[in-house]
Amino acid sequence: MKKLFILSIAVLGSSFSLCAQKLSKIEKKILTSIKQNNSEAISFLEKVVNINSGTLNPKGVKEVGVEFRSVFDAIGFDTKWIEMPSDMNRAGHLFAETTGKKGKKLLLIGHLDTVFEEDSPFQKFEMVNDSIAHAPGGNDMKGGNVIVLYALKTLYENKLLQDAQIIVAFTGDEESTGKPLKISRKDLIETAKRSDIALGFETSTGFNYATVARRGASGWTVEVDGKRAHSSGIFSERTGAGAIFEMSRILNQFYTEVKGEELLTFNPGTLLGGTFVNFDKATSKGDVFGKSNVVAQKAVVYGGLRFISEEQKENARAKMREIVQNNLPQTSAKITFTDSYPSMAPTEGNIGLLNTLNQVSLDLRQGEVIAYNPGKRGAADVSFVAEYVDCLDGLGSMGTGAHTPQETVNLNTIEELTKRTAILIYRLINE
């Protein structure tokens, strides 16, 4: 793990001693086509933003998928909608593919769902000024999907996709991943196994940054039982400490004994304690009953864990288990973990991809592209395939306020980011 962290530190803020090179005649033609298609791309973005596709709105997610699917069909991709089991309450995924043997085999990853459900007041694309639009999911990440689509549309129109293998995977549940993961991410992983490179088009962290590493995400739950009794007896040998004091001890020791390792974080997001505790995981809502003169008999906390490697995750879990077992008098506790997103480590292959992207950006006179700090990024679908292919992420649209009612997308950057994407894809499939 020490070697991994040294590599991650070296990547942050790294730069490459590359010089801008001349674009080929074909590449200049690509740029001209993208410029001609840009207004159409922005209109398409507005259209799909105005369709609600909150993760828990399967009908809306699928409707957005239909819009993208129709264009992929028109540019020669074989498309399919992959349904999820009905009890998962997830829409499914859109996959589009061309087949061939030339150059690198690419997997391009996006997602159709947003965090804004049907009951959200934030529903429509609205211009703020001539370059910025308020747009629910426009930045995270329908803008990135549009960049993928119109980069490929341009390459198709210039007859540059012949004999290339490119798979586009737009998942329908990235914001709230369907469980079990072995079903919801099965098709994404299988396509990675027959690809060489995965490019993720999640929200850009800045015009001159890309993501070579992402931390994984894991859930954890601590449940504590105490002895229900009159509060006058608390701390006595017979009554003990109660569930809330025991939970407080556990969380405090997590903070003092587990915290501090580079790129490792953990957060208790929900805490309930009292005589009776109820919590609905589906809605993330709960209630408690208790009185100040009754020793609490139940406490529960739900949290998340972020990590840069499986080794780091397992080491943190071991420390947390040990702390949970050392109970205060007349209490018992248990901790359980649930896997969500694996980590995407900063491998040499990923850094090589960044080098390639950086050269493309320099050739386009767009400036140097460097690695973004993985400690500042959340998890994403690209992490599920990082075990199998070289990866690069954060190639999507730019904006602000993702996951909030103030989310914006910067329309002025769509054209330039589409140019960068198209030239990157063109060079990779011709290596």
C-alpha positions as CSV (number, residue, x, y, z in Angstrom):
1,M,0.0,0.0,0.0
2,K,2.9,2.4,0.7
3,K,4.0,2.1,-3.0
4,L,0.4,2.8,-4.1
5,F,0.2,5.9,-2.0
6,I,3.6,7.2,-3.2
7,L,2.3,6.8,-6.7
8,S,-0.9,8.6,-5.9
9,I,1.1,11.5,-4.3
10,A,3.4,11.7,-7.3
11,V,0.5,11.9,-9.7
12,L,-1.2,14.8,-7.9
13,G,-0.3,18.0,-9.6
14,S,2.0,16.1,-12.0
15,S,2.8,17.6,-15.4
16,F,4.3,16.2,-18.6
17,S,7.1,17.7,-20.6
18,L,5.3,17.4,-23.9
19,C,5.1,20.0,-26.6
20,A,2.1,20.8,-28.8
21,Q,2.2,19.0,-32.2
22,K,0.4,19.7,-35.4
23,L,-3.0,18.2,-35.9
24,S,-3.4,16.0,-38.9
25,K,-5.7,16.9,-41.8
26,I,-8.3,14.4,-40.6
27,E,-8.2,15.7,-37.0
28,K,-8.8,19.3,-38.3
29,K,-11.8,18.0,-40.2
30,I,-13.1,16.4,-37.0
31,L,-12.9,19.8,-35.3
32,T,-14.8,21.5,-38.1
33,S,-17.6,18.9,-37.8
34,I,-17.9,19.3,-34.1
35,K,-18.2,23.0,-34.4
36,Q,-21.0,22.5,-37.0
37,N,-22.9,20.1,-34.6
38,N,-22.5,22.1,-31.4
39,S,-25.8,23.9,-31.4
40,E,-27.6,20.6,-32.1
41,A,-25.7,19.0,-29.2
42,I,-26.8,21.8,-26.8
43,S,-30.4,21.5,-28.0
44,F,-30.2,17.8,-27.4
45,L,-28.8,18.4,-23.9
46,E,-31.7,20.7,-23.1
47,K,-34.2,18.1,-24.3
48,V,-32.9,15.2,-22.1
49,V,-32.4,17.5,-19.1
50,N,-36.1,18.3,-19.3
51,I,-37.0,14.7,-18.9
52,N,-37.0,13.8,-15.2
53,S,-34.7,10.7,-14.7
54,G,-34.3,10.5,-10.9
55,T,-32.9,7.0,-10.1
56,L,-36.2,6.0,-8.5
57,N,-38.2,7.1,-11.6
58,P,-37.5,4.1,-13.9
59,K,-39.9,5.3,-16.6
60,G,-38.1,8.6,-16.8
61,V,-34.7,7.0,-16.9
62,K,-35.7,4.8,-19.7
63,E,-37.3,7.7,-21.6
64,V,-33.9,9.5,-21.5
65,G,-32.3,6.2,-22.7
66,V,-34.7,6.1,-25.6
67,E,-33.6,9.6,-26.7
68,F,-29.9,8.6,-26.7
69,R,-30.6,5.2,-28.2
70,S,-32.3,6.8,-31.3
71,V,-29.2,8.8,-32.1
72,F,-26.8,5.9,-31.5
73,D,-29.0,3.7,-33.8
74,A,-28.7,6.5,-36.5
75,I,-24.9,6.5,-36.4
76,G,-24.4,2.8,-36.8
77,F,-24.2,1.5,-33.3
78,D,-26.0,-1.7,-32.2
79,T,-28.0,-0.8,-29.2
80,K,-29.8,-2.7,-26.5
81,W,-31.7,-1.9,-23.3
82,I,-30.8,-4.2,-20.4
83,E,-33.6,-4.5,-18.0
84,M,-33.1,-5.1,-14.3
85,P,-35.3,-7.4,-12.1
86,S,-38.5,-5.6,-11.1
87,D,-37.8,-6.0,-7.4
88,M,-34.7,-3.9,-7.7
89,N,-36.8,-0.8,-8.7
90,R,-34.2,0.3,-11.2
91,A,-34.7,1.1,-14.9
92,G,-31.8,-0.8,-16.5
93,H,-29.0,0.3,-18.7
94,L,-28.4,1.5,-22.3
95,F,-25.5,-0.2,-24.2
96,A,-24.4,0.7,-27.7
97,E,-21.6,-1.0,-29.6
98,T,-19.6,-1.0,-32.8
99,T,-17.4,-4.0,-33.5
100,G,-14.0,-4.2,-35.0
101,K,-10.3,-5.2,-34.5
102,K,-8.5,-1.9,-35.2
103,G,-6.6,-0.1,-32.4
104,K,-7.6,0.0,-28.7
105,K,-10.9,-1.4,-27.7
106,L,-12.8,1.3,-25.8
107,L,-15.5,1.3,-23.1
108,L,-17.1,4.8,-22.7
109,I,-19.1,5.1,-19.4
110,G,-21.9,7.5,-18.5
111,H,-25.2,7.4,-16.5
112,L,-28.7,8.4,-17.4
113,D,-30.1,8.9,-13.9
114,T,-29.9,12.0,-11.6
115,V,-30.4,12.7,-7.9
116,F,-33.5,14.8,-8.7
117,E,-36.6,12.7,-8.3
118,E,-40.1,13.4,-9.6
119,D,-41.1,15.4,-6.4
120,S,-38.0,17.7,-6.7
121,P,-38.9,21.4,-7.5
122,F,-35.8,21.5,-9.7
123,Q,-36.9,20.0,-13.0
124,K,-36.2,22.3,-16.0
125,F,-33.3,23.6,-18.1
126,E,-33.2,27.4,-17.8
127,M,-30.6,29.8,-19.1
128,V,-28.9,32.0,-16.5
129,N,-26.9,33.9,-19.1
130,D,-25.5,33.3,-22.6
131,S,-23.2,30.5,-21.4
132,I,-24.6,29.1,-18.2
133,A,-27.8,27.1,-17.6
134,H,-29.4,25.8,-14.5
135,A,-30.0,22.1,-15.3
136,P,-31.0,19.2,-13.1
137,G,-28.4,16.6,-14.0
138,G,-27.0,18.7,-16.8
139,N,-23.6,18.6,-15.2
140,D,-23.9,15.3,-13.4
141,M,-24.0,13.8,-16.0
142,K,-26.2,14.3,-19.0
143,G,-23.7,16.8,-20.3
144,G,-21.0,14.1,-20.3
145,N,-23.3,11.8,-22.1
146,V,-23.9,14.4,-24.8
147,I,-20.1,14.9,-25.2
148,V,-19.7,11.1,-25.8
149,L,-22.6,11.0,-28.2
150,Y,-21.5,14.0,-30.3
151,A,-17.9,13.0,-30.4
152,L,-18.9,9.6,-31.8
153,K,-21.5,11.2,-34.1
154,T,-18.7,13.3,-35.6
155,L,-16.4,10.4,-36.1
156,Y,-19.2,8.4,-37.7
157,E,-20.0,11.2,-40.1
158,N,-16.3,11.4,-41.1
159,K,-16.3,7.6,-41.6
160,L,-13.7,7.1,-38.9
161,L,-15.3,4.3,-36.9
162,Q,-14.8,1.5,-39.3
163,D,-13.4,-1.7,-37.8
164,A,-13.2,-0.1,-34.3
165,Q,-14.6,-1.7,-31.1
166,I,-16.3,0.9,-29.1
167,I,-18.8,0.1,-26.4
168,V,-20.9,2.9,-24.8
169,A,-22.4,2.0,-21.4
170,F,-24.9,4.4,-19.9
171,T,-26.1,3.0,-16.6
172,G,-29.5,3.9,-15.1
173,D,-28.7,3.7,-11.4
174,E,-25.3,5.3,-10.8
175,E,-26.7,7.7,-8.2
176,S,-28.3,4.9,-6.2
177,T,-26.8,1.6,-7.3
178,G,-29.2,-1.3,-7.6
179,K,-28.6,-4.2,-5.3
180,P,-27.2,-6.8,-5.6
181,L,-24.2,-5.4,-7.4
182,K,-23.5,-8.7,-9.0
183,I,-26.6,-8.1,-11.1
184,S,-26.7,-4.3,-11.5
185,R,-23.0,-4.2,-12.6
186,K,-22.7,-7.5,-14.3
187,D,-23.0,-6.2,-17.9
188,L,-20.6,-3.3,-17.3
189,I,-17.9,-5.6,-15.9
190,E,-18.4,-8.1,-18.7
191,T,-17.9,-5.4,-21.4
192,A,-14.7,-4.3,-19.6
193,K,-13.3,-7.8,-19.8
194,R,-13.3,-7.5,-23.6
195,S,-12.0,-3.9,-23.7
196,D,-8.6,-2.3,-23.3
197,I,-9.5,1.1,-22.0
198,A,-12.4,2.7,-20.1
199,L,-13.1,6.4,-20.3
200,G,-15.5,7.8,-17.8
201,F,-17.4,11.0,-18.5
202,E,-18.5,12.0,-15.0
203,T,-18.5,15.6,-14.1
204,S,-15.2,17.4,-14.9
205,T,-13.4,18.9,-11.9
206,G,-11.9,21.6,-14.1
207,F,-11.0,22.1,-17.7
208,N,-7.4,21.1,-17.1
209,Y,-7.9,18.1,-14.8
210,A,-8.7,14.5,-15.3
211,T,-9.2,11.6,-12.8
212,V,-6.7,8.7,-12.6
213,A,-7.8,7.5,-9.2
214,R,-11.1,7.3,-7.3
215,R,-11.7,6.1,-3.8
216,G,-14.1,3.2,-3.2
217,A,-17.2,3.4,-1.1
218,S,-18.5,1.0,1.5
219,G,-21.4,1.2,3.9
220,W,-21.2,0.3,7.6
221,T,-23.8,-0.1,10.4
222,V,-23.3,-0.3,14.1
223,E,-26.1,-1.7,16.3
224,V,-25.9,-1.5,20.1
225,D,-28.0,-3.1,22.7
226,G,-28.2,-1.9,26.3
227,K,-30.2,-2.8,29.4
228,R,-33.5,-0.9,29.7
229,A,-33.9,0.4,33.2
230,H,-34.7,3.4,35.3
231,S,-32.1,6.1,34.8
232,S,-31.3,6.3,38.5
233,G,-29.5,3.0,38.1
234,I,-27.2,3.9,35.2
235,F,-23.5,3.1,35.7
236,S,-24.4,0.5,38.4
237,E,-23.1,-3.0,38.0
238,R,-26.7,-4.2,37.3
239,T,-27.7,-1.6,34.8
240,G,-24.5,-0.7,33.1
241,A,-23.9,2.2,30.6
242,G,-26.8,2.0,28.3
243,A,-26.9,1.9,24.5
244,I,-26.2,5.6,23.8
245,F,-23.1,5.8,25.9
246,E,-21.8,2.6,24.3
247,M,-22.5,4.1,20.8
248,S,-20.7,7.3,21.9
249,R,-17.7,5.3,23.0
250,I,-17.5,3.5,19.7
251,L,-17.8,6.6,17.5
252,N,-15.3,8.4,19.6
253,Q,-12.8,5.6,19.2
254,F,-13.4,5.4,15.5
255,Y,-12.5,9.1,15.4
256,T,-9.4,8.8,17.6
257,E,-8.0,5.4,16.5
258,V,-9.1,4.9,12.9
259,K,-8.9,8.4,11.5
260,G,-5.7,9.8,10.0
261,E,-4.6,7.5,7.2
262,E,-4.1,9.2,3.9
263,L,-7.2,9.1,1.6
264,L,-9.2,7.1,4.2
265,T,-12.4,8.7,5.5
266,F,-15.5,7.4,7.2
267,N,-18.7,9.3,8.1
268,P,-21.6,8.4,10.5
269,G,-24.5,9.8,8.5
270,T,-27.5,8.8,10.6
271,L,-27.7,8.1,14.3
272,L,-30.7,7.0,16.3
273,G,-30.9,6.0,20.0
274,G,-33.5,5.5,22.7
275,T,-35.9,2.9,24.0
276,F,-37.3,1.9,20.6
277,V,-35.7,2.7,17.2
278,N,-37.2,2.4,13.7
279,F,-35.4,3.1,10.5
280,D,-36.5,2.6,6.9
281,K,-33.4,2.1,4.7
282,A,-35.4,2.6,1.5
283,T,-36.3,6.2,2.4
284,S,-33.4,6.9,4.9
285,K,-35.9,8.1,7.4
286,G,-36.5,6.9,11.0
287,D,-37.9,7.7,14.4
288,V,-37.2,6.9,18.0
289,F,-39.0,6.8,21.3
290,G,-37.2,7.4,24.6
291,K,-37.3,9.3,27.9
292,S,-34.7,11.0,29.9
293,N,-35.5,8.9,32.9
294,V,-35.1,5.6,31.0
295,V,-31.7,4.1,30.1
296,A,-31.6,3.6,26.4
297,Q,-31.7,0.0,25.2
298,K,-31.1,0.5,21.5
299,A,-28.8,2.7,19.3
300,V,-27.9,2.4,15.6
301,V,-25.7,4.3,13.3
302,Y,-25.4,4.1,9.5
303,G,-22.3,5.4,7.9
304,G,-20.0,5.3,4.9
305,L,-16.3,4.5,4.4
306,R,-14.0,5.8,1.6
307,F,-10.7,4.1,0.6
308,I,-8.1,4.1,-2.1
309,S,-7.4,0.3,-2.1
310,E,-8.9,-2.9,-0.9
311,E,-6.0,-3.3,1.5
312,Q,-6.8,0.0,3.1
313,K,-10.5,-0.9,3.3
314,E,-9.9,-4.2,5.0
315,N,-7.4,-2.7,7.5
316,A,-9.9,0.0,8.5
317,R,-12.7,-2.6,8.8
318,A,-10.5,-4.7,11.1
319,K,-9.8,-1.8,13.4
320,M,-13.5,-0.9,13.5
321,R,-14.5,-4.5,14.4
322,E,-12.0,-4.5,17.3
323,I,-13.3,-1.3,18.7
324,V,-16.9,-2.5,18.5
325,Q,-16.1,-5.6,20.5
326,N,-14.7,-3.8,23.6
327,N,-18.1,-3.1,25.2
328,L,-19.1,-1.0,28.2
329,P,-20.8,-2.9,31.0
330,Q,-24.2,-4.5,30.2
331,T,-24.0,-3.6,26.5
332,S,-23.3,-5.5,23.4
333,A,-22.6,-4.2,19.8
334,K,-22.0,-5.5,16.3
335,I,-20.8,-3.9,13.1
336,T,-21.7,-5.0,9.6
337,F,-20.3,-3.8,6.3
338,T,-21.8,-3.6,2.8
339,D,-19.7,-3.1,-0.4
340,S,-20.8,-0.5,-2.8
341,Y,-18.1,0.9,-5.1
342,P,-14.6,-0.5,-5.4
343,S,-11.6,1.8,-5.6
344,M,-9.9,2.9,-8.8
345,A,-6.2,2.9,-7.9
346,P,-3.7,5.4,-9.7
347,T,-2.0,2.7,-11.8
348,E,0.7,3.3,-14.3
349,G,-1.7,2.5,-17.1
350,N,-4.1,5.2,-15.9
351,I,-1.2,7.7,-15.8
352,G,-0.3,6.7,-19.3
353,L,-3.8,7.5,-20.5
354,L,-3.5,10.9,-18.8
355,N,-0.3,11.5,-20.7
356,T,-2.2,10.7,-24.0
357,L,-5.0,13.1,-23.1
358,N,-2.6,15.8,-22.1
359,Q,-0.9,15.6,-25.5
360,V,-4.3,15.9,-27.2
361,S,-5.1,18.9,-25.1
362,L,-1.8,20.6,-25.9
363,D,-2.2,19.9,-29.6
364,L,-5.6,21.6,-29.4
365,R,-4.1,24.6,-27.6
366,Q,-6.3,23.8,-24.7
367,G,-3.6,23.7,-22.1
368,E,-2.0,21.1,-19.9
369,V,-4.2,18.4,-18.2
370,I,-3.0,17.1,-14.9
371,A,-4.3,14.5,-12.4
372,Y,-7.0,15.5,-9.9
373,N,-6.7,14.7,-6.2
374,P,-8.5,11.4,-5.6
375,G,-9.4,12.5,-2.0
376,K,-11.7,15.2,-3.5
377,R,-13.7,12.8,-5.8
378,G,-16.5,10.5,-5.0
379,A,-17.1,7.0,-6.3
380,A,-18.3,6.3,-9.9
381,D,-19.1,3.5,-12.2
382,V,-15.6,3.5,-13.7
383,S,-14.4,2.0,-10.4
384,F,-16.2,-1.3,-11.2
385,V,-14.0,-1.9,-14.2
386,A,-10.7,-0.5,-12.9
387,E,-9.6,-4.1,-12.1
388,Y,-9.7,-5.1,-15.7
389,V,-8.7,-2.1,-17.9
390,D,-6.7,1.1,-17.8
391,C,-9.1,4.0,-16.8
392,L,-9.5,7.7,-17.0
393,D,-12.4,9.6,-15.7
394,G,-13.7,13.2,-15.1
395,L,-13.9,13.8,-18.9
396,G,-17.5,15.1,-18.8
397,S,-19.1,18.6,-18.8
398,M,-18.2,21.5,-16.6
399,G,-20.5,23.2,-14.2
400,T,-21.2,23.9,-10.5
401,G,-23.5,22.8,-7.7
402,A,-23.9,19.1,-8.7
403,H,-26.5,17.3,-6.6
404,T,-28.1,20.6,-5.5
405,P,-31.0,22.8,-6.8
406,Q,-28.3,25.2,-7.9
407,E,-26.7,22.8,-10.4
408,T,-25.4,24.5,-13.5
409,V,-23.8,23.4,-16.8
410,N,-21.3,25.5,-18.7
411,L,-22.5,25.4,-22.3
412,N,-19.4,27.3,-23.6
413,T,-17.2,24.3,-22.8
414,I,-19.2,21.6,-24.5
415,E,-17.7,22.2,-27.9
416,E,-14.1,22.2,-26.7
417,L,-14.6,19.1,-24.5
418,T,-16.2,17.3,-27.4
419,K,-13.3,18.2,-29.6
420,R,-10.9,16.8,-27.0
421,T,-12.9,13.6,-26.6
422,A,-13.2,13.0,-30.3
423,I,-9.5,13.4,-31.0
424,L,-8.6,11.2,-28.0
425,I,-10.9,8.5,-29.2
426,Y,-9.6,8.8,-32.8
427,R,-6.0,8.4,-31.7
428,L,-6.7,5.5,-29.4
429,I,-8.6,3.5,-32.0
430,N,-5.8,4.1,-34.4
431,E,-2.9,3.1,-32.1
